[in-house]
């Protein structure tokens, strides 16, 4: 087993020669959940269409907007700091603002325009040409075909082929050259609010997976129900869920995969290659994911 790297900023660039020959779906990649929520404030407008029906009916109440904010922030690191930490997969929800047509990222509340985040990633890639970034656009609100085309145009003009794009949407005419086909990424979302239940879903997937040609994302995140949120009105996603054991337990579970991968050859590394977490700076998450690339019989 080769020694893991010490500098995550260039971790793909500095992988040993044997890893450089692997398919991307065999590389262990750390990813951030709702990647661009780090700059949300409780003054950001609500994206009503992204909310559950019950919340849509009461979101105009001031205190409800604050509650939505408290449970919408999934990251605290900026795009640049996530990239320096080693994050190479970004989980993105998009909406078109009805009143002005701006294309914004969203999670309960509107984040900044997508162009801002894309530009931050491009600046990093220009100075890190051997690093690979995956952008996964998987939820869309209030977007029509013209909006999708506008988004694709911005991405293509900014990046060319610098990034890999997954769209969980219908094919966008004229842009099939830069976007993976729908279904390329298999994302395992436990949709549980208990740490043990989340780990149970991930463990079952790990143990039951057959060989796959797809990219696989394992989401080590807790999902609060509306009832849970209203039972914890003074809480936040970070204090009431992520930091009550999920971040630490998920990171420890990732470490436990090393011994299992040590018994496998490269062709059998199909259980997962992308690991998704909230608050990615916690519990050595990125370090532990990247270290998986140094496990295996054919090291």
N, C-alpha and C positions, 0 to 999 in steps of 0.2 A: 504494500500500500504506500503510495507516494505521499509525501508531506503536503498538507493543505497550504494554500497561499496566505500571505500576511497582509496583502493590499487588495481590498475588494474593488477599488476604483478601476483597476485594469484586470479584473479576475479572468475574463474571457481571453483577453490578449495573452495572458501569462499561463494559461493552462498547458500542461505537458503535451508533447507531440501526440501521444496516443489519443487524448481527448479532442485534439484539433481535427481528427479524422472522423469523429462520431457524427451521426445525424443529430440535428438540433433536438429532436424528440427524445434523445438519450441523455441529454445534458440536464442536470438538476439546476433549476433556475428559481431564484427568489422573486416573488411578486408582491405588490401591495394592493390591498382591497380598497375600492373607492379611492383611488390613488391621489386625486386632486382635491380632497376635502380639507387639506391642511390650512387653507386661507379663508375658510368660512367664518362668518361672524353672525351674531343673532340679528344683525341689521340686514343681512342678505334677504332678498325677496323669496317667498315660498314658490316652489314649482308645484302647483296644485295637482296637476295631472299625474305626478309621480307618487302621490300619497294614496293610502288606502281610503276607500269611500267615507269611512267615519271621520277621518282627519280632514278630508276635503270640505266637509260640512262645517267644521269649527276652526279652520286654519286662519281665519281673519281675526280671531281673538289674539291679542298681543302676547299673552302668556303662552299660548300654544306654539307660536313661532319660536319662542325661547326653548321650549321643550323639544321641538323638532331639531333645532340647532344642537342641543346637547346630545342628541342621539344620532346625528348625521356625520359628525367629525370622526373619521376612521384613521386619519394620519395626522402627525404633527410635523414631520419633516417636509421641507420644500422638495420640488422636483429635483433640483441639483443635488441636494443632500441625500435623497433616496438613491440617485444614480451613483454617487460616491460611495454609498454604503454597499452597493452591489445589486440593487434592484434592477431587473431587466425586463420585467413584465408589468404593464400598467393596465389596470382594470378601470374602464371608463363608461360612465353613463352620460348620455347627451340629451339636450332639449333645445328646441327653437323657441326663443322668447316670443310669444304671440304679439306683444305690443310693438316690438321693434325688429324682429327677425334675426336677432343675434344668435349665433350658435354657441351655447354655453354648456359646460359640464354641469352636472347636477347630482345631488343626493339629498332629497327632501327640500333643500334650498338651492338656488342657483349659485354655482361657483363662477369663476372668471370665464372669459371667452376661451374656447378651445385653442385658438391661435396662440395665446400666451403660453400655454403649457407645451404645445408643439414646438414653439420656438426655443423654449428652455431645453428640451430634449435634443433639438438639432444642434444647439451650441455645444452640448456635451459630445455628441457623436462626431462633430467636425474635429475635435481634438482627441477623440478616442476611436479612430477609424476601424479598429478590429473588435469593438464591442457591438453586440447585437441587441436591439430592443424590439419587443413585441408590444403592440398597442391593441388591446382587445376592447372593441366597442360593442357592448352587449345589452344595453338598455337604451331605448329611444322614446322620447316623449314629444308630442306635438310636431313631429317631423313628417313632411311630405317628400315625394321623390325629388323635387327641385332642391329641397334642403339637403338631402343625401348627396346629390350631385355637387352642390356647393361645398359641402364638407370634403368630399373626395378630391375636388379640384384644389382646395387649400392644401390638403395633405400631399398631393402629387407635386404641386408647384414648390412646396417647401422642402420635401424630402427626396423626391425621385425614388430611388430604391434603397434609401438609407435605413428604413425600418420595415418590419413585417406587420401587416395589418390583418386583423380578424374582425369581420362585421357579422354580428348575429342579426342580419337583416336580409331582405331579398337582394339578389344580384343587382348591382348598380350599372346600367348600361354605360359602356365607355371606360369603365374603371376596373375591369376584371383582371387587368395586368398587375395591379398593386394590392388587390384584396383577396385573401383566401376565401375559398368557397365556404358557405354556411355548413357547419358540422365538422370543420377541421379541428376544432377544440372541444374536447369533452370535459366539462367543468363539473366536478363533484361538489355540490353545495348541500351540506347536511341539513340546513334549515332547522337547527335546534338551538335551544337557549340553555342547555346544560353541557358543561365541559365533557363529562363522561359520554354523553350521547354523541357529541361531535366526534370524539376520538373513536367511538364504536363504529360510526359510519365510515370513517377513513380507514380503520383497520379492516373492516369487511371488504371494502373496495380493494385494498392492498392484497388481501388474501385470495380474492376471487378473480382478479384480472387475468384475462388471457392476452395473448399477443395482440397488439394494436398498432395500426399505422397512424393513429391520431395523436395529437398533443393532449395531454391530460393534466388538468389543474385540480389540485386538492386544496379546498378552502378550509383552513383551520380557523374559522371565525364563528362566533355566536350570533344568532339572529333573534333579536328581541321581538316578542309579540306586542301588539297594542296594549293588551292587558298588563304585560310586564312593565311597559314604560309608565303607564298610569299608576302602577303600584309603587313605582320608584321615581316620582316626579322630581325629587331633588338630585337624582343621579345623572350620570352621563354614560355613554357607551364605554368610555375608557375606564371609569371608576367602578361601574356596576357590572360590566361583563368582561371586557378585555383583560383588565388587571386583577380580576378575582381568580385567575388561574389559567385562562385560556392561552394567553401568549406564552407563558412558561411551560404549560403542559404540551402545547403543540410543538414548541421548540425541542423539548425533551423527546417527544415522539419521533421527530425527525432524526435526532441523534440515534435513536434505537433502530432506525432503518439501516444504519451503516453495517451492523453485523449481518443483517439479512442480505444486503447487497454484496458483501464479501463472499457469499456463497453462490453468487450468480455470475454468469458470463454476460457480456455486453448485449447479446441478442435477446436476453430475457429481462432486460431493464425496461419494463413496460408499465409498471404500476402507476408511475407518475413522473413528470419531469418538471412541472411548475408547482410551486408551493405558495399559497396565498395567505397573507396575514394582515391583521390590523396592527397599527403602531409598530412598524417594522424595525424600529430601533430597539425593541424590547427583547430581552432574553437571548441575545446572540443569534437571533433568527437567521439573518442573512449568512453569517459565518457557518452555521450548521447546515444550511441547504447547500452552499457551495462545497462544503467538505464531502458531500455525498459523491462528488465527481471523482474522488480519489479512492473510492471503495470498489471492490469487484475482483473476480478471479484473474481477469486479464490485465491487471495493473502492471 
